[in-house]
């Protein structure tokens, strides 16, 4: 059995229109959302053995903000091929994963990440596929289970979509992060 976690990067900033897309940072909302998702993953015991991460600044920051307790033992592979990758390129990365890793986290970008998730999903027994198809927002996470021993055996339509979580579903955690930041004297900034 293999577990795959697909996380779209947290919300990024468009404040500097001259900055290359690959180099865009997270905005204040994204900086608050990533630790919330990290705590959720930790509480659910969804700790990856390996993390695949695009080399874009916003994905690297997202992984860094998930929290040290979340995946301090996980090896992180930063792959330029994951930047704005197609579903086929993402599957190729996954197939290169060593089989000792039981749980893998991939942090990437839409539209490729959403398309990858849709292609992996088998029958929609719980309605989550429809939710995912409606909108895969920033910092949203899906969890797939595969009845395989090797990552190279994962194929289209074989995944059981176990959960699809949006940060807004974790509203109470977001409020506590916002309260902590406000008490530290950081006024934050408006989202774009």
TITITI-116232 format. One record per residue: residue in one letter; x, y, z of N, C-alpha, C, O in turn. Coordinates in pm, whole numbers, padded with zeros to 5 digits, always signed. Layout:
residues N
AXYZXYZXYZXYZ...
***
This chain:
residues 192
X+00084-00118+00000+00000+00000+00000+00089+00125+00000+00183+00135+00078X+00057+00218-00089+00130+00345-00098+00031+00460-00080-00083+00454-00125X+00078+00566-00012-00002+00686+00009+00064+00802-00061+00183+00829-00043X-00014+00872-00143+00034+00989-00215-00045+01111-00170-00168+01110-00169X+00027+01216-00132-00033+01343-00093+00004+01446-00199+00121+01465-00230X-00097+01512-00255-00073+01616-00355-00115+01750-00297-00232+01771-00266X-00019+01840-00283-00044+01971-00224-00012+02079-00326+00099+02087-00378X-00112+02162-00352-00086+02280-00435-00019+02384-00346-00054+02396-00228X+00077+02457-00399+00146+02559-00320+00047+02658-00259-00064+02674-00310X+00087+02723-00151+00003+02825-00087-00004+02949-00177+00069+02961-00275X-00093+03040-00141-00122+03157-00225+00002+03244-00241+00070+03277-00144X+00029+03281-00365+00149+03358-00396+00115+03504-00424-00001+03541-00445X+00219+03584-00424+00205+03728-00442+00225+03768-00588+00306+03711-00660X+00148+03866-00628+00164+03929-00759+00209+04073-00741+00195+04154-00833X+00263+04107-00623+00298+04246-00590+00408+04303-00679+00413+04424-00701X+00496+04219-00730+00606+04266-00815+00585+04213-00956+00630+04103-00988X+00517+04291-01042+00485+04241-01176+00608+04212-01263+00598+04140-01362X+00724+04269-01226+00845+04245-01304+00917+04117-01266+01011+04075-01334X+00875+04054-01157+00941+03932-01110+00899+03812-01195+00782+03798-01230X+00994+03728-01229+00963+03608-01307+00868+03518-01228+00876+03513-01105X+00780+03449-01296+00682+03363-01230+00749+03262-01138+00701+03238-01027X+00857+03204-01181+00928+03103-01102+00975+03159-00968+00992+03083-00872X+00998+03290-00960+01056+03353-00843+00956+03422-00751+00995+03486-00654X+00827+03408-00780+00727+03475-00697+00720+03414-00557+00723+03292-00542X+00711+03500-00455+00700+03458-00315+00554+03433-00278+00462+03465-00353X+00535+03375-00160+00401+03365-00102+00357+03502-00053+00440+03586-00017X+00226+03525-00052+00175+03647+00010+00141+03616+00156+00162+03504+00202X+00089+03715+00228+00060+03698+00370-00040+03584+00394-00025+03507+00488X-00139+03574+00308-00239+03466+00322-00173+03330+00306-00203+03237+00381X-00085+03317+00208-00014+03191+00187+00076+03156+00303+00087+03039+00341X+00142+03257+00361+00229+03234+00476+00152+03186+00599+00208+03118+00685X+00025+03222+00608-00059+03175+00718-00117+03037+00690-00133+02956+00782X-00148+03009+00563-00215+02884+00528-00124+02761+00537-00168+02656+00583X+00000+02773+00493+00089+02656+00488+00110+02592+00626+00104+02470+00635X+00136+02669+00733+00151+02604+00864+00023+02537+00912+00028+02436+00982X-00091+02592+00873-00220+02530+00909-00230+02392+00845-00270+02295+00910X-00195+02383+00717-00199+02254+00649-00095+02159+00708-00121+02039+00720X+00021+02210+00744+00124+02127+00806+00076+02067+00937+00098+01949+00963X+00009+02148+01020-00044+02096+01147-00153+01991+01122-00161+01892+01194X-00235+02014+01021-00338+01916+00987-00274+01783+00948-00316+01678+00997X-00174+01787+00862-00106+01665+00819-00043+01594+00938-00050+01471+00949X+00019+01670+01025+00082+01612+01144-00023+01545+01233-00003+01432+01279X-00134+01614+01258-00239+01558+01344-00302+01434+01283-00348+01345+01355X-00305+01427+01150-00363+01311+01082-00260+01200+01060-00290+01097+01000X-00139+01221+01110-00028+01126+01095+00003+01099+00947+00038+00987+00910X-00010+01200+00865+00022+01191+00723+00162+01251+00703+00178+01359+00646X+00260+01179+00752+00399+01224+00751+00471+01157+00633+00481+01034+00629X+00520+01235+00539+00583+01174+00422+00722+01120+00452+00795+01171+00537X+00757+01016+00381+00893+00964+00383+00980+01039+00283+01102+01048+00297X+00913+01094+00181+00982+01165+00073+00892+01278+00025+00770+01262+00016X+00954+01392-00006+00880+01507-00061+00940+01541-00197+01061+01561-00209X+00855+01548-00297+00892+01602-00428+00841+01745-00431+00724+01768-00402X+00926+01841-00466+00886+01982-00465+00939+02051-00590+01056+02035-00627X+00853+02127-00654+00896+02213-00763+01002+02310-00710+01007+02338-00591X+01087+02359-00799+01190+02454-00758+01139+02598-00751+01215+02687-00714X+01014+02623-00786+00961+02759-00778+00964+02808-00634+00944+02731-00540X+00989+02937-00617+01001+02996-00484+00877+02969-00399+00890+02939-00280X+00758+02978-00457+00635+02962-00378+00615+02818-00329+00557+02798-00223X+00663+02720-00404+00652+02581-00357+00757+02553-00250+00728+02485-00151X+00878+02604-00270+00984+02586-00171+00943+02650-00038+00962+02591+00068X+00885+02771-00044+00839+02837+00078+00725+02758+00143+00721+02746+00266X+00636+02704+00063+00525+02626+00118+00578+02507+00198+00534+02483+00310X+00671+02434+00140+00729+02319+00211+00796+02365+00340+00780+02300+00444X+00869+02475+00335+00936+02525+00454+00842+02566+00565+00874+02554+00683X+00724+02615+00527+00627+02663+00626+00534+02554+00678+00454+02580+00768X+00541+02434+00623+00456+02326+00673+00489+02295+00819+00403+02248+00894X+00612+02321+00860+00651+02302+00999+00755+02194+01015+00749+02090+00949X+00850+02217+01102+00960+02122+01123+00912+01989+01180+00965+01884+01145X+00812+01994+01268+00764+01868+01327+00691+01783+01226+00671+01663+01247X+00650+01845+01116+00572+01775+01015+00654+01671+00940+00611+01556+00925X+00768+01708+00893+00844+01615+00808+00994+01633+00824+01067+01641+00724X+01041+01640+00946+01183+01667+00965+01273+01550+00925+01393+01568+00909X+01216+01433+00908+01295+01317+00865+01285+01291+00715+01360+01210+00660X+01193+01359+00649+01169+01332+00507+01280+01390+00420+01330+01500+00445X+01317+01315+00320+01410+01366+00219+01327+01452+00124+01217+01414+00085X+01381+01568+00087+01311+01657-00007+01390+01661-00137+01510+01688-00137X+01322+01633-00246+01381+01641-00379+01321+01762-00448+01201+01768-00474X+01407+01861-00479+01362+01980-00551+01386+01953-00699+01500+01938-00743X+01278+01948-00776+01286+01908-00916+01235+02019-01008+01117+02056-01004X+01323+02071-01089+01285+02175-01187+01176+02121-01280+01092+02197-01327X+01178+01991-01307+01078+01929-01396+00936+01941-01342+00839+01926-01417X+00922+01967-01212+00789+01979-01153+00730+02118-01167+00611+02138-01143X+00811+02216-01206+00763+02352-01224+00667+02356-01343+00707+02334-01457X+00543+02385-01313+00437+02392-01414+00428+02264-01498+00401+02268-01618X+00450+02152-01434+00455+02021-01501+00317+01973-01543+00216+02006-01481X+00315+01894-01648+00194+01826-01691+00171+01704-01603+00259+01664-01526X+00054+01646-01615+00025+01525-01537+00119+01411-01575+00155+01330-01490X+00160+01403-01700+00252+01298-01744+00390+01317-01681+00452+01219-01638X+00437+01441-01674+00567+01469-01611+00563+01437-01461+00660+01387-01406X+00451+01467-01396+00438+01438-01253+00436+01287-01228+00496+01240-01131X+00368+01212-01314+00368+01067-01300+00509+01011-01319+00548+00916-01251X+00583+01069-01411+00721+01024-01435+00806+01046-01308+00884+00959-01271X+00791+01162-01242+00862+01186-01116+00823+01082-01012+00908+01024-00945X+00692+01058-00999+00644+00962-00900+00701+00823-00926+00738+00752-00833X+00709+00784-01053+00762+00652-01088+00910+00638-01051+00960+00527-01038X+00980+00751-01035+01122+00748-00998+01143+00737-00847+01257+00728-00801X+01035+00737-00771+01044+00733-00625+01088+00596-00578+01041+00494-00629X+01180+00593-00480+01225+00464-00427+01111+00398-00350+01034+00466-00282X+01102+00269-00361+00987+00194-00308+00986+00183-00156+00884+00143-00099X+01096+00217-00089+01097+00217+00057+01005+00326+00113+00959+00317+00227X+00980+00429+00033+00892+00539+00076+00747+00493+00067+00695+00468-00042X+00683+00483+00182+00541+00442+00185+00448+00559+00160+00342+00544+00100X+00489+00679+00207+00408+00799+00190+00491+00906+00123+00601+00938+00167X+00437+00961+00014+00506+01063-00065+00418+01187-00073+00298+01178-00096X+00481+01302-00056+00415+01431-00074+00472+01497-00198+00594+01506-00213X+00385+01544-00287+00428+01621-00404+00367+01760-00392+00246+01775-00374X+00452+01863-00402+00408+02002-00391+00432+02068-00526+00546+02080-00572X+00323+02111-00588+00334+02165-00723+00232+02272-00755+00185+02345-00667X+00199+02280-00884+00124+02391-00940+00003+02343-01020+00001+02232-01073X-00096+02428-01027-00205+02405-01122-00167+02471-01254-00090+02566-01255X-00218+02422-01366-00323+02321-01378-00274+02177-01374-00355+02084-01365X-00143+02156-01380-00090+02021-01388-00121+01934-01268-00154+01816-01284X-00112+01991-01147-00136+01912-01026-00281+01864-01020-00308+01748-00988X-00374+01953-01051-00516+01915-01051-00544+01809-01157-00615+01711-01132X-00488+01828-01274-00507+01730-01382-00447+01596-01343-00507+01491-01370X-00332+01597-01279-00267+01475-01230-00359+01403-01132-00380+01282-01142X-00414+01477-01037-00505+01418-00938-00629+01359-01006-00673+01250-00971X-00684+01431-01100-00804+01382-01168-00775+01253-01246-00857+01162-01248X-00658+01247-01308-00620+01127-01385-00594+01007-01294-00621+00893-01333X-00542+01032-01175-00512+00923-01082-00638+00865-01018-00643+00746-00987X-00738+00949-01000-00858+00909-00925-00936+00800-00997-00963+00807-01116X-00971+00698-00919-01057+00591-00970-01202+00631-00954-01237+00748-00967X-01286+00536-00925-01429+00562-00905-01448+00661-00790-01379+00655-00689X-01545+00752-00808-01571+00855-00708-01676+00806-00609-01792+00845-00615X-01631+00719-00519-01724+00657-00425-01773+00754-00317-01880+00731-00259X-01699+00859-00289-01734+00949-00179-01761+01092-00222-01776+01179-00136X-01767+01120-00351-01796+01254-00400-01679+01351-00396-01694+01467-00433X-01563+01306-00353-01447+01395-00342-01391+01436-00477-01339+01546-00493X-01400+01347-00574-01349+01378-00708-01424+01497-00766-01363+01584-00829X-01556+01501-00746-01636+01613-00795-01596+01743-00726-01588+01848-00790X-01571+01736-00594-01525+01854-00519-01393+01904-00574-01373+02024-00593X-01303+01811-00600-01171+01845-00651-01181+01905-00790-01109+02000-00823X-01270+01851-00872-01287+01900-01009-01348+02040-01010-01319+02120-01100X-01432+02070-00911-01496+02201-00905-01393+02311-00880-01398+02417-00943X-01300+02286-00789-01193+02383-00761-01086+02318-00675-01115+02256-00573X-00961+02334-00719-00845+02287-00644-00766+02412-00603-00669+02448-00669X-00809+02478-00495-00749+02608-00459-00607+02594-00405-00557+02484-00383X-00542+02709-00386-00408+02709-00331-00408+02644-00193-00502+02658-00115X-00303+02573-00165-00278+02501-00039-00382+02391-00012-00396+02347+00102X-00453+02348-00115-00545+02234-00101-00464+02105-00114-00361+02100-00181X-00515+02001-00048-00444+01874-00042-00539+01760-00075-00653+01757-00029X-00491+01666-00154-00566+01541-00170-00475+01426-00129-00353+01431-00141X-00540+01322-00080-00470+01202-00034-00520+01083-00115-00640+01056-00120X-00428+01014-00178-00459+00893-00255-00398+00771-00187-00290+00779-00128X-00468+00660-00197-00415+00531-00155-00407+00442-00280-00500+00438-00361X-00296+00372-00293-00275+00281-00406-00242+00143-00353-00157+00129-00265X-00307+00042-00406-00282-00096-00366-00170-00154-00452-00191-00245-00532X-00049-00098-00434+00070-00141-00508+00187-00149-00411+00183-00090-00303X+00290-00221-00449+00413-00228-00369+00521-00134-00424+00613-00096-00352X+00509-00098-00552+00610-00016-00618+00546+00109-00678+00439+00101-00738X+00611+00224-00661+00560+00348-00718+00553+00341-00869+00469+00407-00930X+00639+00263-00930+00637+00248-01075+00512+00179-01127+00484+00182-01247X+00436+00116-01037+00313+00047-01077+00189+00137-01070+00081+00095-01110X+00206+00260-01020+00092+00352-01012+00054+00396-01153+00140+00436-01233X-00075+00389-01183-00123+00429-01315-00253+00507-01305-00312+00520-01198X-00296+00557-01418-00418+00637-01425-00539+00557-01378-00554+00440-01413X-00623+00621-01301-00748+00562-01255-00734+00458-01146-00832+00392-01112X-00615+00441-01090-00592+00337-00988-00602+00387-00844-00603+00306-00751X-00608+00518-00826-00603+00573-00691-00738+00579-00623-00840+00609-00686X-00738+00548-00494-00858+00570-00412-00840+00704-00344-00750+00721-00262X-00925+00799-00379-00917+00933-00322-00975+00928-00181-01096+00921-00164X-00887+00933-00082-00927+00917+00058-00975+01047+00120-01064+01047+00206X-00916+01160+00076-00961+01290+00128-00916+01403+00036-00817+01392-00036X-00993+01510+00040-00961+01634-00030-00990+01746+00069-01104+01766+00109X-00885+01818+00109-00898+01917+00216-00853+02053+00164-00745+02068+00107X-00938+02152+00187-00903+02291+00155-00871+02361+00287-00927+02327+00391X-00782+02457+00280-00744+02529+00401-00866+02593+00467-00875+02598+00589X-00959+02642+00387-01077+02705+00448-01158+02605+00530-01235+02645+00618X-01142+02475+00504-01208+02372+00584-01148+02365+00725-01208+02309+00816X-01031+02422+00740-00959+02419+00867-00965+02558+00933-00867+02602+00994X-01077+02624+00922-01096+02763+00962-01053+02793+01106-00993+02898+01130X-01080+02706+01201-01042+02731+01340-00891+02742+01355-00842+02826+01430X-00817+02657+01282-00671+02664+01288-00620+02795+01228-00524+02852+01279X-00683+02842+01122-00642+02967+01058-00661+03082+01156-00574+03169+01167X-00773+03083+01227-00800+03190+01323-00692+03194+01432-00650+03302+01472X-00647+03078+01479-00546+03077+01585-00412+03126+01532-00338+03192+01605X-00378+03094+01406-00254+03144+01347-00262+03296+01333-00166+03366+01365X-00374+03347+01286-00393+03490+01269-00382+03561+01404-00318+03666+01413X-00444+03506+01508-00437+03565+01641-00292+03570+01691-00250+03669+01749X-00217+03462+01669-00078+03459+01713+00007+03562+01640+00091+03628+01701X-00015+03577+01510+00061+03676+01433+00026+03816+01480+00115+03900+01496X-00103+03843+01501-00146+03975+01546-00087+04008+01682-00047+04122+01705X-00081+03913+01772-00027+03938+01905+00123+03962+01903+00179+04020+01996X+00189+03918+01794+00333+03943+01779+00361+04080+01717+00476+04118+01700X+00254+04154+01684+00272+04289+01631+00277+04296+01481+00303+04405+01428X+00255+04189+01409+00255+04189+01265+00115+04219+01216+00023+04142+01242X+00100+04329+01146-00034+04366+01100-00075+04293+00973-00193+04295+00937X+00020+04228+00905-00014+04155+00783-00035+04249+00668-00013+04370+00680X-00079+04196+00555-00106+04278+00438-00224+04219+00363-00261+04103+00384X-00281+04299+00278-00398+04255+00203-00359+04150+00100-00249+04153+00047X-00451+04059+00072-00429+03957-00030-00448+04015-00168-00522+04111-00189X-00378+03951-00262-00400+03987-00402-00467+03873-00472-00495+03883-00592
***
